Amino acid sequence: MFAPVLQVPVIGMEVEQFLLLLITAAAGGAFGAALGALPAFIFTGFVVFLGEGLAILQRAIGGAFPEVGQGELATGVTGVIGFGAVTGPHIAFAGGVAATAYAGKKYPEMEPDGWDYHFGKNILYAFGTKPDILAVGAVFGVLGMLINQFGAALLVVGGTGLTDTIALSVVATAFIARAVFGYPIVGKSAGGSLLDMSPFEREEPRMAADGGIASEESDPSSEPRSDGGEVPLEHEGRLATEPWLPHQYKWSGVATIGLVGGILGGYIWIQTGSIFLGYAISAISLLFLNLGVEKIPVTHHITLIGAVGAVVFAPVAGSVVALLAAGAFGAVSGLLGELTQRLFYAHSGTHVDPPAMAIAIAMFVVAVLAILGVLPNAGYV
């Protein structure tokens, strides 16, 4: 999701460089499908943590040892590997998400016991070495790379990027996967509106159009129709509304963890100069969620945007105000993630990433305000 300055745009790229990136992106997308989307993203956290740690170390000792350089190694680890073609979220995570959407239609029998949502949302699942699933991951890894590279080159005004193009790529590829594999782009709410999570709280199952449970005559390969049509057998008894995080969807709780995470992300930047270290720590924490520890919060969109809040306000208001701004930015980002999950995740059958949506929206707003002169800078875009 990150720093276009670390990326080489496709426009003007040498053929050899482009082919190198293309082939690696295909492998990275397949890697994400093999490991599963969430495990692949956890690897992103570890690699970025390493890269940012090296950057902090190089800044600390660079003056005493000029031969260490000005951070080339750290830039390579964070930008080229962590946010690049190996574990970049727009490639590895996006490839895993698309592979899961494909498997949800092609291999519903692979669904593990205890998974209550549509299998197309199970981003914890590793698909190993199944060739067709890895091929889907490879195709979407390349697609994510292309969207990011063209976005980084074209979505620029006055030298400022208009948003985080990696986050934008994660969102775009997820919606494309829905369209390609026959899922509703948004889906139909079982409640009064798309924002209504009460059907989940009442544990309402998906129902057929006549009010009955899905029948065996339903097409088992199709997704519930957004126009209220009959629900396929594969969805019998599934929840009518599927929130992204059953333990993290109430507005008050989301705002609270957003405030806390934003402050921590801002403090990490104030003390280390790293915008992405808090993000990396948040991503690594998802290892426990993947291992089944209940109620682990998802916070990488919160700590990242919290750090941006500190970056934006520190030059004009000092560190204490910057830290408070980080908390406010984190809370807003958390609420954006919740809003977008209610609109675009909860009612269809695949994963569209709320943190990526939150980051893309938040950084667009920050960039526009910076371009208009309302904010002193645009963070990392």
C-alpha positions as CSV (number, residue, x, y, z in Angstrom):
1,M,0.0,0.0,0.0
2,F,2.7,2.1,-0.2
3,A,5.1,4.8,-1.3
4,P,4.9,5.2,-5.0
5,V,8.5,6.5,-4.8
6,L,9.6,2.9,-4.1
7,Q,8.0,1.7,-7.3
8,V,8.9,1.9,-11.0
9,P,5.9,2.8,-13.1
10,V,5.0,0.6,-16.1
11,I,5.0,3.7,-18.3
12,G,8.5,4.1,-19.4
13,M,9.7,0.9,-17.8
14,E,12.3,-1.1,-19.8
15,V,11.1,-4.3,-21.3
16,E,13.4,-6.5,-19.3
17,Q,12.4,-4.8,-16.1
18,F,8.7,-5.2,-16.9
19,L,9.1,-8.9,-17.7
20,L,11.0,-9.4,-14.5
21,L,8.2,-7.8,-12.5
22,L,5.5,-9.6,-14.5
23,I,6.9,-13.1,-14.0
24,T,7.6,-12.4,-10.3
25,A,4.1,-11.0,-9.8
26,A,2.6,-14.2,-11.2
27,A,4.7,-16.3,-8.8
28,G,3.7,-13.9,-6.0
29,G,0.0,-14.3,-6.7
30,A,0.3,-18.1,-6.9
31,F,2.3,-17.9,-3.6
32,G,-0.6,-16.1,-2.0
33,A,-3.0,-18.7,-3.2
34,A,-0.8,-21.6,-2.0
35,L,-0.4,-20.1,1.5
36,G,-3.9,-18.5,1.7
37,A,-4.6,-14.8,1.6
38,L,-4.3,-14.0,5.3
39,P,-1.1,-16.1,5.9
40,A,0.5,-14.4,2.9
41,F,-0.4,-11.0,4.4
42,I,1.1,-12.0,7.7
43,F,4.3,-12.6,5.8
44,T,4.0,-9.1,4.5
45,G,4.0,-7.9,8.1
46,F,7.2,-9.8,8.9
47,V,9.0,-8.6,5.8
48,V,8.0,-5.0,6.3
49,F,9.0,-5.3,10.0
50,L,12.4,-6.4,8.9
51,G,12.8,-3.7,6.3
52,E,11.7,-0.9,8.6
53,G,13.9,-2.2,11.4
54,L,16.9,-2.1,9.0
55,A,15.9,1.5,8.0
56,I,15.8,2.6,11.6
57,L,19.2,0.9,12.3
58,Q,20.7,2.5,9.2
59,R,19.5,6.0,10.1
60,A,20.9,5.5,13.6
61,I,24.4,4.4,12.6
62,G,24.7,5.9,9.1
63,G,26.4,9.1,10.4
64,A,29.1,7.1,12.2
65,F,29.6,4.6,9.4
66,P,29.0,6.4,6.0
67,E,29.8,3.2,4.2
68,V,26.5,1.7,5.5
69,G,24.7,4.0,2.9
70,Q,21.5,5.9,3.1
71,G,19.0,3.0,3.4
72,E,19.2,1.2,0.1
73,L,19.0,-2.2,1.7
74,A,16.0,-1.3,3.9
75,T,14.3,0.3,0.9
76,G,14.8,-2.9,-1.0
77,V,13.4,-5.1,1.7
78,T,10.3,-2.9,2.4
79,G,9.5,-1.6,-1.0
80,V,10.7,-4.3,-3.4
81,I,9.8,-7.4,-1.3
82,G,7.4,-6.4,1.4
83,F,5.3,-4.1,-0.7
84,G,6.5,-5.5,-4.0
85,A,6.1,-8.6,-6.1
86,V,6.9,-11.2,-3.5
87,T,4.6,-10.4,-0.5
88,G,2.9,-7.1,-1.6
89,P,-0.8,-7.1,-0.6
90,H,-1.8,-6.2,-4.2
91,I,-0.1,-9.4,-5.4
92,A,0.1,-12.1,-2.8
93,F,-2.9,-11.2,-0.7
94,A,-5.0,-10.3,-3.8
95,G,-4.0,-13.6,-5.5
96,G,-5.1,-15.5,-2.4
97,V,-8.4,-13.6,-2.2
98,A,-9.2,-14.4,-5.9
99,A,-8.2,-18.0,-5.5
100,T,-10.5,-18.3,-2.5
101,A,-13.4,-16.8,-4.5
102,Y,-12.7,-19.3,-7.3
103,A,-12.5,-22.2,-4.9
104,G,-15.8,-21.2,-3.3
105,K,-17.5,-21.9,-6.6
106,K,-15.3,-24.7,-8.0
107,Y,-14.6,-26.7,-4.9
108,P,-17.2,-26.1,-2.2
109,E,-16.4,-29.6,-0.9
110,M,-13.1,-28.3,0.3
111,E,-14.7,-26.1,2.9
112,P,-13.4,-27.0,6.4
113,D,-15.7,-27.9,9.3
114,G,-16.7,-25.0,11.5
115,W,-16.6,-22.3,8.8
116,D,-19.9,-20.5,9.0
117,Y,-19.7,-18.1,6.0
118,H,-19.5,-18.8,2.3
119,F,-16.2,-20.7,1.5
120,G,-15.3,-17.9,-0.9
121,K,-14.6,-15.7,2.2
122,N,-12.3,-18.1,3.9
123,I,-9.0,-16.2,3.5
124,L,-7.4,-18.3,6.2
125,Y,-7.4,-21.4,4.0
126,A,-4.2,-22.5,2.3
127,F,-4.7,-24.2,-1.1
128,G,-1.3,-25.9,-1.2
129,T,-0.3,-27.1,-4.7
130,K,-3.6,-27.4,-6.6
131,P,-2.6,-26.1,-10.1
132,D,-5.8,-24.4,-11.2
133,I,-6.2,-22.5,-7.9
134,L,-2.6,-21.4,-8.1
135,A,-3.1,-20.3,-11.7
136,V,-6.0,-18.1,-10.6
137,G,-3.7,-16.6,-7.9
138,A,-1.0,-16.0,-10.5
139,V,-3.4,-14.2,-12.9
140,F,-4.7,-11.9,-10.2
141,G,-1.2,-11.3,-8.9
142,V,-0.3,-9.9,-12.3
143,L,-3.5,-7.9,-12.5
144,G,-2.9,-6.4,-9.1
145,M,0.6,-5.4,-10.1
146,L,-0.6,-3.8,-13.3
147,I,-3.3,-1.8,-11.5
148,N,-0.8,-0.6,-8.9
149,Q,1.9,0.3,-11.4
150,F,-0.4,2.2,-13.7
151,G,-2.2,3.8,-10.7
152,A,1.1,5.0,-9.2
153,A,2.1,6.5,-12.6
154,L,-1.2,8.1,-13.5
155,L,-3.0,9.0,-10.2
156,V,-0.7,11.9,-9.5
157,V,-1.4,15.7,-9.2
158,G,1.5,18.1,-8.7
159,G,3.8,15.3,-7.6
160,T,1.4,14.0,-5.0
161,G,-0.2,10.6,-5.4
162,L,-4.0,10.7,-5.1
163,T,-4.2,7.6,-2.9
164,D,-2.5,4.5,-1.8
165,T,-2.4,2.5,-5.1
166,I,-1.6,-0.8,-3.5
167,A,-4.7,-0.6,-1.3
168,L,-6.7,0.5,-4.4
169,S,-5.4,-2.5,-6.3
170,V,-6.4,-4.9,-3.4
171,V,-9.9,-3.5,-3.6
172,A,-10.1,-3.5,-7.4
173,T,-8.9,-7.1,-7.8
174,A,-11.4,-8.3,-5.2
175,F,-14.4,-6.7,-7.0
176,I,-13.1,-8.0,-10.4
177,A,-12.9,-11.6,-8.9
178,R,-16.6,-11.2,-7.8
179,A,-17.6,-10.3,-11.3
180,V,-15.4,-13.0,-13.0
181,F,-16.6,-15.8,-10.8
182,G,-20.3,-14.9,-10.7
183,Y,-20.8,-13.4,-7.3
184,P,-23.0,-10.3,-6.7
185,I,-20.9,-7.2,-6.6
186,V,-22.6,-6.0,-3.5
187,G,-25.4,-8.5,-2.6
188,K,-28.8,-8.0,-1.1
189,S,-29.3,-7.0,2.5
190,A,-31.4,-9.3,4.7
191,G,-32.2,-6.3,7.0
192,G,-33.5,-2.8,6.5
193,S,-30.4,-1.5,4.8
194,L,-26.9,-2.6,3.8
195,L,-25.7,-1.1,7.0
196,D,-28.0,-3.3,9.1
197,M,-26.2,-6.1,11.0
198,S,-29.2,-7.1,13.1
199,P,-29.9,-10.3,11.0
200,F,-26.4,-11.5,12.1
201,E,-27.2,-10.8,15.7
202,R,-30.5,-12.7,15.3
203,E,-28.5,-15.5,13.5
204,E,-31.0,-15.4,10.6
205,P,-30.2,-17.9,7.9
206,R,-30.3,-17.2,4.2
207,M,-33.8,-17.8,2.9
208,A,-35.3,-18.6,-0.5
209,A,-37.6,-16.1,-2.2
210,D,-40.8,-17.8,-1.0
211,G,-39.5,-17.8,2.6
212,G,-38.4,-21.4,2.6
213,I,-34.9,-22.8,3.1
214,A,-32.9,-23.5,-0.1
215,S,-33.9,-26.7,-1.9
216,E,-32.0,-29.5,-3.6
217,E,-33.2,-28.3,-7.0
218,S,-31.2,-25.1,-6.6
219,D,-28.1,-24.8,-8.7
220,P,-25.3,-25.7,-6.3
221,S,-22.7,-23.7,-8.2
222,S,-24.5,-20.4,-8.1
223,E,-24.4,-17.5,-5.6
224,P,-27.6,-16.2,-4.0
225,R,-29.2,-13.8,-6.4
226,S,-29.2,-10.2,-5.3
227,D,-32.7,-9.8,-6.7
228,G,-34.2,-12.0,-4.0
229,G,-34.2,-15.2,-6.1
230,E,-33.8,-18.8,-4.7
231,V,-30.8,-19.5,-2.5
232,P,-28.6,-22.4,-3.8
233,L,-28.2,-25.6,-1.7
234,E,-24.6,-24.7,-0.9
235,H,-26.0,-21.8,1.2
236,E,-28.6,-23.7,3.1
237,G,-28.5,-22.6,6.7
238,R,-25.8,-20.0,6.2
239,L,-26.1,-16.7,7.9
240,A,-28.1,-14.1,6.0
241,T,-25.6,-11.3,7.0
242,E,-21.9,-12.1,7.4
243,P,-20.0,-9.3,9.1
244,W,-16.2,-9.2,8.3
245,L,-15.3,-9.6,12.0
246,P,-18.0,-10.9,14.4
247,H,-16.0,-9.5,17.3
248,Q,-15.3,-6.1,15.7
249,Y,-18.3,-4.6,14.1
250,K,-20.1,-2.4,16.7
251,W,-19.5,1.2,16.1
252,S,-18.4,2.1,19.6
253,G,-15.9,-0.8,19.8
254,V,-14.5,0.0,16.4
255,A,-14.0,3.7,17.3
256,T,-12.3,2.7,20.6
257,I,-9.8,0.3,19.0
258,G,-9.3,2.9,16.3
259,L,-8.3,5.5,18.8
260,V,-6.0,3.2,20.6
261,G,-4.3,1.8,17.5
262,G,-4.0,5.2,15.9
263,I,-2.2,6.6,19.0
264,L,0.2,3.6,19.0
265,G,0.9,4.0,15.2
266,G,1.5,7.7,15.7
267,Y,3.8,7.1,18.7
268,I,5.9,4.6,16.7
269,W,6.4,7.1,14.0
270,I,7.3,9.9,16.4
271,Q,9.9,7.8,18.1
272,T,11.4,5.9,15.1
273,G,10.5,7.9,11.9
274,S,8.8,4.8,10.4
275,I,5.3,5.2,9.0
276,F,5.0,1.5,8.3
277,L,6.4,-0.1,11.4
278,G,3.1,0.1,13.3
279,Y,1.4,-1.4,10.2
280,A,3.9,-4.3,10.2
281,I,3.3,-5.0,13.9
282,S,-0.5,-5.0,13.3
283,A,-0.1,-7.4,10.3
284,I,2.1,-9.7,12.4
285,S,-0.5,-9.8,15.2
286,L,-2.9,-11.4,12.7
287,L,-0.9,-14.6,13.1
288,F,-2.8,-15.2,16.3
289,L,-6.1,-14.6,14.5
290,N,-5.1,-17.1,11.9
291,L,-4.2,-19.6,14.6
292,G,-7.7,-19.3,16.1
293,V,-7.2,-17.0,19.0
294,E,-10.6,-15.3,19.5
295,K,-11.2,-11.6,19.3
296,I,-7.8,-10.5,18.0
297,P,-8.6,-7.1,16.5
298,V,-7.5,-6.2,12.9
299,T,-5.7,-2.9,13.1
300,H,-3.2,-2.4,10.2
301,H,-5.4,0.2,8.6
302,I,-5.7,1.9,11.9
303,T,-2.0,2.1,12.9
304,L,-1.0,3.1,9.3
305,I,-3.5,6.0,9.1
306,G,-2.7,6.9,12.7
307,A,0.9,7.3,11.7
308,V,-0.2,9.4,8.8
309,G,-2.1,11.7,11.2
310,A,1.1,12.2,13.2
311,V,3.1,12.9,10.0
312,V,0.6,15.5,8.9
313,F,0.3,17.4,12.2
314,A,3.8,17.1,13.7
315,P,5.4,19.8,11.5
316,V,2.8,22.5,12.5
317,A,1.6,21.4,15.9
318,G,4.3,19.5,17.8
319,S,4.4,15.9,19.0
320,V,1.6,15.9,21.6
321,V,-1.0,17.3,19.2
322,A,0.4,15.0,16.5
323,L,-0.2,12.0,18.8
324,L,-3.8,13.1,19.5
325,A,-4.3,13.6,15.7
326,A,-3.0,10.1,15.2
327,G,-5.7,8.8,17.5
328,A,-8.4,10.7,15.6
329,F,-7.1,9.5,12.3
330,G,-7.0,5.9,13.5
331,A,-10.6,6.1,14.8
332,V,-11.7,7.5,11.4
333,S,-9.9,4.8,9.5
334,G,-11.4,2.1,11.8
335,L,-14.9,3.5,11.2
336,L,-14.3,3.6,7.4
337,G,-13.3,0.0,7.5
338,E,-16.6,-0.8,9.3
339,L,-18.7,1.3,7.0
340,T,-17.2,-0.4,3.9
341,Q,-17.5,-3.9,5.3
342,R,-21.2,-3.3,5.8
343,L,-21.6,-2.0,2.3
344,F,-19.4,-4.4,0.3
345,Y,-18.4,-7.4,2.4
346,A,-21.3,-8.6,4.5
347,H,-23.9,-9.4,1.8
348,S,-21.9,-11.2,-0.9
349,G,-19.9,-14.4,-1.0
350,T,-16.2,-13.3,-1.3
351,H,-13.7,-11.2,0.6
352,V,-13.4,-7.6,-0.3
353,D,-10.9,-6.1,2.2
354,P,-12.3,-3.5,4.5
355,P,-8.8,-2.3,5.7
356,A,-7.7,-1.8,2.1
357,M,-10.9,0.2,1.4
358,A,-10.4,2.3,4.5
359,I,-6.8,3.0,3.5
360,A,-7.6,3.9,-0.1
361,I,-10.4,6.3,1.0
362,A,-8.4,7.9,3.9
363,M,-5.3,8.5,1.8
364,F,-7.4,10.0,-1.0
365,V,-8.9,12.5,1.4
366,V,-5.5,13.3,2.9
367,A,-4.0,13.7,-0.6
368,V,-6.8,16.0,-1.8
369,L,-6.5,18.2,1.3
370,A,-2.8,18.4,0.9
371,I,-3.1,19.4,-2.7
372,L,-5.6,22.1,-1.8
373,G,-3.2,23.3,0.9
374,V,-5.4,22.5,3.8
375,L,-2.9,20.0,5.2
376,P,0.9,20.6,5.1
377,N,1.7,17.2,3.5
378,A,0.1,14.0,2.2
379,G,1.8,11.5,4.4
380,Y,3.5,8.8,2.3
381,V,1.7,9.2,-1.1
